[in-house]
């Protein structure tokens, strides 16, 4: 936080330092400070302003706001890849498959999305080609590992995940992109557990617990749509055998606006537990509410028609 604040002082028009600093403020619940930063930046990069507005306004489970804000950003800059990526993620999560499958406003590339569309083998092939072209690329290694995990091939993914774990010096990241990512750490935990490596699996859980302590000490206590200390605590407790306490923390995270990736293979033991059903129902209700909010905004007097026109089938989902 100190370093990024200094970067903002040294280069006040830097888009990366603006977005990272704003995200750090939001993660600490310093929302008025984040809003003030955004207002300063609105004239410098309107598209970046809208992207961060989506982050701020998606708190408390208002997921439709992040999709709409990224549409606003694309209205300004149709080539903004980061806005397209986030928009597609939330179109999938709000169960608006047809529009995403048509490739709005660009091709679907995320492994989890392709698997949901029945194109898991395609995701693996694309990731293998990317890694063959750049065998030293950490990003390409991550992409192939995730494609294999989501395509139901955890044994093939494990060597890649172990290499990423070694490169990260045994650290996971639950609120940033540094070290082994949260989802890759969970996938490696399940791979070790499935292979009977209980000590190795516990090593991963301990790394999550250590990172959770660091995150809380840094003041990053707020639940957001894609990051929640309460969810991580619940995950740790559940897989250490304290199912009731773990699920209670997960429920609290969902109530506060966290989105649980129900289709993630590494969460399958937890989400298939009958005790998880009330949490599933809570999230499904949240998805339906936010899908209706999104469709209300785009299906009646669509302000994005120059960029995108939702199909009749999509608008037919409005309840």
N, C-alpha and C positions, 0 to 999 in steps of 0.2 A: 504494500500500500504506500509506504514511504517513497519507494523508488518510482512508482508510477505517478505519484503526486509531483515529484521532482521533474519527471518527464513532461508532465502537463505544463509546468512552469517554463521549461527550456524550449518546448515546441508546442505552443497553444493551439496550433491548427492540425496537429497529428491525429488522424482518425484512429489508429490503433490504441494510442494512449488514452484518447477520449473514451472509446468503447470499454477498454479494460478497467479504467478507473471508475466509470459509471457502474459497471457490473460489480466491482468490489464494494462500492457504496451500497448498492441494492442488497448484496449478500449479507451486509452488516445491519440491514434495516434502516440505514440512513437515507430514507427516501426523499426527504426535502432537499438534502444536499445533492442527491442524484438528479432531482428535477432541476435544480439550479444549474448544474453542469450541462444538462441537456439544452436548457434555454440559451446558454452562452453559445452552444455549438450549432443551433438551428440554422443560422445564416451561413455558416461555413460549409456544412454538408447536410442539406435537408434530408437526404436519403438515410444517412447514418443517424440523424436525429429521430426519424420515425422508427428505425430498428430498435434503438434504445428505449423509445417510448413504449414499444411493444413489450420489452422486458419489464419495465416499471409497471405498466398497466395490466400485466398478466398475473400479478400477485393475487393470492387468495383464490386461485383456481379459475381466474378469468382468462382461460386459454384462447377464446375467440379473439381477444384483443391482440395477441401476438401475431396471429394469422393476418388480421386486418391491417395491423401496423406494417407488416412486411409487404402487403399489397400496396399500401401507400408508398413505401420505399421503391417498389418496382414501378409504380406509376411515374416516379421521378426518374429512375434509372433502370430500364427494363433489363439491362445486362448485369445487374448486381447479383452475383452468384450466391453470396451469403444469404441474401433475402430470399432468393428462390429456394435454397436448401431448407431454410427454416420453415418457409411456407409449405413446402411439400411434406415435411415431417408432420406438421400440424393438420394438414388435410387428411393424411393417413390416420392420425390419432383421433380425429373427429369423425372417422368412418366415412370419409368422402372419397371412396376408392376410384370411381370412374374418372373423375377429373385428373387425379394423380396418374392413373394408368394411361391417359391420353398424353401425359408428359407435360402438363402445364407447370411452369412456363419453360420447361426444358426436360431433358430425359431423367427418368428415375434411376438412380445409381446406388442408393444405400442398400446394403445386403438385406437388412431386416424388411425393408419395403418390397424388394424384389421377391423375397421368400413368400411374403403375404400375397403376392400376385401370382404365385406358382412358378416363379422364375429363379429358383434358388441355384440351379446348375449354371444358369447364365451369370449370376453374381460371382460364383466361384471361378468360372472361366475368365471373366473380366479381371478379377483380382489376381489370378495367376499370371495373366498377360502383363499386368502392370508391374508385378514383382519381377518377372523375367526381364522386363525392360530396365528396371532400376533395382537390382538385387540388394543394394545397400540402403534403400529407402525405408526408414522406420514406418512412415505412413503406409507404404505398400505392404509391409509385413502385417501391420495392424488390420488393414483392409482385408487381406486374405484370411487372417485368423478369424475375424468377425464373420466373414462370408461362410467359412467352414462351420463355425459354431451355429449360426442361424440355419444352415442347411442340414443340420443333424450329423455333422462329421467331427465331433469333439476330439477323437483320437488323432486325426490329422492336424487339428488346430493346436494341440498341446505343445509340440516342439516350438512353434512360433511364439506361443504365449510364454513358454519358459524362457525363450531368448529375450523377449520384451521385459520379463520380470528381472532377469539378470542385468539387463541394461539399465533398469530403473533402480538398481541397488536395493531391491527388496522393499520399495515403497509404492504405495498406491495413491491415487489422487481422487478425492471424492468431490472436489469443488473447482477443479482446474484441469488443464490438459497436460500438466507436467507429470512425470513418472508414469507408472502403469495406470491406465484409465480405470474408472470405477467398473465399467461393464467387462473389460478385459480381466480385471482382478477377480470378479465374480465367476467368470467363465473358467479361469485357471483353478479357482477353488473347487468348482464342481468336477473339473477334469481330474484333479488330484484325488478328490474324494471317491469318484467312480473307479479309479484305479487302485483303491485301497490304501492310498498314501495319506493316512490320517494325520501324521505329524506335519506333512507338507500342507495339507488343507488347513490345519490350525495355524500354521505360519502365515497364511494369507489372511485369516480372520484377525490375527494379532496385528498385522500391518494395517488392516482397516481400522482397528481400534486405536492404534497409535495415530493414524492420520485424523481420525475423528477428534481425538484430544487436541491435536494441533489446530484443527479447524475451529473448534470451540474457543480455544485460547486466543485465537486471532479475532474473535468477535463475530465469526461467520455463523450465526445461529438461526438465520431466517430460512424458512421453507420456501422454495421457489418451484416453478413448474418442473424443472429437470434436476434439481439438487435439493437434498433435504438431510440434515444431520439426523433427524428423527428416523427417517427411513433407514439410513445406514446403521444406526443403533439397533433398530428392529431386525434388520437382516442379520447382524452379528448375533443377537440374542436368539433368534429363531434357529439358526444353524448350529448354535452351541447347545440346543436342546430345550431352551426355555421358550417354548412355542407361544404360550399365552402372552407373556410379557412382550415378546418380539412382535406378535401380531397387533398388540395394542399400540405400540409405537408406530407401526406401519399405518394403522388406521388413523392415528393422529396426523401423520404426514399427509395422507390423502385428504383428510378434512381441511387441512391448511392449504391445499392446492397442488400437492405433488402428484405427478402422473407416473403410476407404476406400469412398467413395460410388461404387460401380461403375456405377451408372446415370446419373451426372452427365454431361451432354453435354460439358461443358468438360474432362473428363478422358478423353474417348473416344480421342484419339490415343495416350495412354499405356496405358490398360487394354486396348486392342485389339492392342497389340504382343505377338506370340507370347512374347517374353521376360518378359512380365508374368504368364504362365499359372501359374508356381509360386506367385506371390503371391496370385493369385485362389484357387488351391486351398487355400492356407494360411488365407485369410479364410473360405472356405466351410466348412472344418473347424471354425474358431472359431465360426461361426454355428451349425453343427449342435450343437456341444457346449453352447453357451449356450441354444439353443432347448430342448434336452433338460433342462437344469437348470431353466429356467423352467417347462416343462410338468410336470416332476416335482413342483414346488412347488404348482401350481394344479390338477392333475388328480387328485391323491390327497389326500383330506381337505382340500379347498379352504378355506383360512382367509378367503377373500374372497367366499364364496357370497352373503352379504347384499348385496354390491355387484355381483358379476359371476360368472356360471357359464360356464366355457368349454364350447364345443360338443363333441359327440362327435367331429366331424371334426377339430377342433383337437387334442384329446387323442390322436387316432389317429395323429398325426405323431410321437408319442413313440417313441423307439427305445432 
